[in-house]
């Protein structure tokens, strides 16, 4: 057994793959004998590191190991050009790698896993819906409809970008510097806003940019995120009146189709006059997110869901980093998505007159209430 494995990795090897030295040797011998007697495969590389990779990937289920080697061998011969790393082909492969098309993260995650990052725009949607293709198609459709219907929320150019970053710099919304023990991103929004300076569009624009940035984090695709909406410091009726009901409902619909897996949505200290707004917002959420939405009375109650030491020093006595440090740490990733990537669906055109299945999600821009909005 390789001495390069950490104690945690060795424990994981026993627990998840159920490997021990006796079983490893027995399975290696069985696989070598099977390869030698194979009716149509010959000259297979018998390096035990390679053989162990197949065995461990299938958790010692030898019938699946045999099937995997069969299929891999056939694939390599049918598409042998994919496995030719000589001369010019090697150079082209390295040139592509150097563009950053595919990245191997320098550090492993907290469970010792290697993380590959690709700029493939569809991976976040596939992972958010656990590769259930019908749900993935629906998620992409709804995301496109949402972005085209509220296209100003994904316009991060010029003055719009300046306003978004100014709002971010106030600490209205903080992405915690460290993930929790399950690798989840934690976002805290303490809803204190200078309503004389910022608008509802600024707030929605920041949220859309945030979720665009989060969906392209490999670890967040896999582990998900926790969002904490904190109203415990007090909000006014004027603050609530900033947000048109139909826009809040549309944003809730977007939450259930965004390719970010929300593991918890915690609403803290919501005043009684905002209860109706919350109920309307909940109508737009998926059943899964509704189950994960918790309404808490006080901020200290979030300790049931997160480690309080992960919070900024200003929010928790056990915090390790200041709010300013956390804002500065995530800001480059936010700016990268605003300035370099933009929104991946901005150029898509949608004729809403032909989208019968989604007409009830949208209302005329001149209507400020739900008078014409049907809620299932």
N, C-alpha and C positions, 0 to 999 in steps of 0.2 A: 504494500500500500504506500502511496506517495507521501513522503514526509512534508510536502508543501501544503497539505491540507491543515486548516486550523482545527482546533478542538470542536468548535461549533459546526464546521463542515463535516467532520467525522461523525458527530452525533446525528447530523441531518442524513448522512449516508446510511446509518443504521436504521433511523426512524422512518424515513420516507422511502428509501430504496430497498431497505431490509437486506443490506449486504453485510456479510461476514467473510472472513478469509476462507473458510471451508467452502462456502457457497460460491465464492468468486472463482476459486480454482476448479471446482467441479463444473461450473457453467462454461468457463473458458475452454476446458477440455472437450466438453460436449459440442461447443460451437466449432472448434477446430476440426473435430471428427466429421461434423455435418458438412463443413466446407470442402474437406478432402473428398468426400463421397458425393458431392453435388453433381447432378446430371448435366448441367449446362454452364456452370461457372468454374473457371480455373484461374490459377495465378492470382488469387485474391490475397491482398496484403494481410499477413498473419500477425502483424505487430499487435501485441496485447493491449496497447493503449487504444488502438483503433477498435479492436474487438470489444473492449470494455465500454467504449462510448456507445456502441449499439446496445449492449446488454443493459447498461444503466438507463439509457433513454427509454427502454421498454420495461424497466423495473423487474428484470430477471424473468419476464414471461417469455419463455424461449420460443414459443410458436410465433409471437410477434417479432422477436429478434430475427428469426429465419425469414419472415415475410419482409421485414425492413431491408435486410441485406439483398434479398431477391430484387426488390423494387429499385434500390439504390444502384445495383449493378446494371440493371436494364437501362435505367435513366442515364447513367454515365456513358453507356455505349450508344444509345439513341441520340443523345445530345453531347457527344464527346467534345464538341467545340466549347462548351461551357466549362470544361475541366482542363482546358489546354492553357497552361500558364507560361508558355515559352515565348522567348523573343518579343516581337511586336505586341502580341496579345497580352503578355505580362505588363508591358509598358502602358498599354491602354487601360488595363485594369487599375494600375497604380495611379495613373493620371486621374481616373474617375474617383478613386478613393481620396486623392488629394483635394478634390473640389469640396469635400465635406458631405457628399451625397449620403454616405453611410458613416456613422461614427460609433466607435466603441468607447463607452464612458470609461474614464481613467480609474474610477473607484467602483467597487462592487456595492450592491445595496446591503442593507443590514442583515440579509439572509445569505450573503455571499454570492448572489447571482450577478452574472455579467449582464450589462444593459447595452443593447444596440439601439442607436437612434437614427431614424431615417426621416427625411423631410417629406415622406409620402403623406399627402394630405388626407388620405382615407383611413390610415391606421387608427387615428383617435376615434373615429366613428365605429370602426370594427370592434375595437377593444371595449369601448363604452357599452356596446350592445352584445358583448361576449360572442361575437361572430355569428349572431343570429341575423341572417341576411335580410329578412323582411323588415326587422326592426331597424337595421342599418339603413336600408333604402328610405324608410319613413323618416328617420332622423335627418338624413341629408336633405330630403325634400323640405321638411319643415324648417330647417335651418336656412335654406335658400329663400323660402317664402318670407321668413321673418326678416332676413337681411334686406331683401328687396322692398318689403313693406316699410321698414324703418331704416332705409339706406343711410340716413344722416348719422345714425348711431355707429356705423362702422366707417365713417369718414374721419380719419385721423390726420388730416393734412392741415398745414398752415395754422391758422388761429384756433381751429378745433383741437389740434394736438397740444397747442400751448395751454388751452383751458383745461384739457384732461390732465396734463402733467401738473398744472398748478393745483388742481383738486387733489391729485394723488399726493402731492407734497404736503398738503395740510394734514395728512394722516387720516383722512376720512375712511380710508380702506387700507388695511395692513396685511401683507402676506408674511406670515411668520417665517423667521429665518431657518428654523429647524422643523423637520417633519416629526410626526408622532411615532410611537413605537411600531405602528403598522405601515409606516412610510407615507402616510396621508399628508397632503398639503392642508394647512389651516389658514383661513382668511377671516379676519375680524373687521367688521364695519361698525364703528361707533358713530351712530347717525347724528352727528353734530355738523351742521352745514351753514355757511354764510349765505343765506338765501338772497341777499342783496347782490352777491357777486356771482353765484353759480346757479345754473338752471337744471331742470329735470333732465334735459338732453345731455348736459355735461355728466350727470350721474350715470345715466344709462350707457353713454358712450364709454365711460371708464369701465363699467361692468363688462360690456361686450369685449373690450380690449383685454381685460383681465382674463376672461374665459378663453379668448383666442390664444393668449400666452400659455395658460395652464394646459390647454388641450394638446399643446406641442411639447410638453414635458413628459418624457418617457415614463418616469417614475409615477407621475400623477395619472397617466393613462392606466397604469397597472393597479395602483393603490387607491386612487380616488382622492376626494377632497372633503373637508368639513368647512361649512360657511356659518359664521356666527354674526347675526344681525342684532346689535345691541342698542336698545332704546332706553336703557335704564338711566342714562344721564338726563333724560327729559327731551321731548320733542313737542313742537307747537302745532296747532291746527294749520297755521300758515305753511309749515313744512309739509304736512300731509296734502294740502291743497295744491302743492307744486306738481304733483304726479297725477296726470289724467288717469281715470280708472281703466280705460281701454288700454293704455300703454302698460300699466302694471299687469293687467291680465295677459297681454301679449308677451310680456317678459317672462311671466310664469310658464306660458306655453313653450317659450324658447328653452327654459331650464330643463324641461323634460326631454328635449331633443338635442341639447348641446352634448358634444362628445366629452364631457367631464362627468365622471361617476360621483355624484353627491352621496356621501356616506351618512352625513348628518346635516340638517339645516336647523340651526338653533335660533329661535326668536326670543330675545331677552327683554323683559320690562316693557312690553307693549302696553300703552295706555288704553283704557276702555273705549275711548272715542275712535280708536283705530281698528277695533275688532271687525267691523263690517268690511273694511278694506282688506283685512287678512283673509276673511272668508271668501271674498271674490278672488283674491290672489290664489287661494288653494284650489279653486275650481279649475284653474289652468294647469295644475301640476299633475304628474302621473301618479298612479296609485302607489308606486314604490316610493317616490319622494314624499308623498303625503304621510306614509308610515314613518319616514325618517325625520319628519318635521316635529320639533318639540318646542312648546311655548313655556319659557321659564320666567319666574318672577324676578329673580335677582341674578346679577352677573356671577356671583360666587357659585351658583348652581352648575356652571359649565364644567366644574372639576369632575363631575361624573362622566364626562365625555372626553376631556383632554387633560394632559399634564399641565398644571398652571405654570410650571417653570418655563414652558415654551413661550409664554406671553411676554410682551415687552415689560420692562421694568416699571413703566408708568401704570400698567394694568395689574401687576402682580408683584408682591414683595420677593418672590422667589425667581423672578425673571432674570435671565442672563444678559440680554441685550436691550438696548434702548429702542424706542420706536424709530428714531432717526436712523439707527444702524440697520434696522430691518427694511425700512423704506429704501435706503440706499442700496442694499444688497439685491433687491428684486428689480429695481428701476431699469438697469441695462436690458434685462430680458423683456420688460414691458416696451421699452423704446425700440428694441430690435423688431418686435412684431408690428409696432405702429409704423416704423419708417421703412423697413425692408420687405416685410411680408405683406402688410396691409391685410385686407380680408380676402380670403381665397375665392369667395363667391361673388365679389363685387361686379364682375363683368357678365355674370349670368343674367339672362332676361327671363322674366316670368309674366305670362299673360293671366292675371288673376281671374279674368272673366271666364276662363276655361277650367278653373280648378274648383269644381263643385264640392269636392270633399273638404275643402278648407275655407269656404266662403264664410262659415259661421265664426271663424277666428278673427275676422277683420271687420272693421266698421269704417264708415266714411270719415275722412280726416276732420270734417267740420262738426262731427257729433262728439260731444264731450261726455256722454254717459253710455250705459248699456241698453238703451231703449231698443236698439235694433240688433243687439247681440244675443244670439241664442246660446244658452249654456246647457250642454248635455248633462 
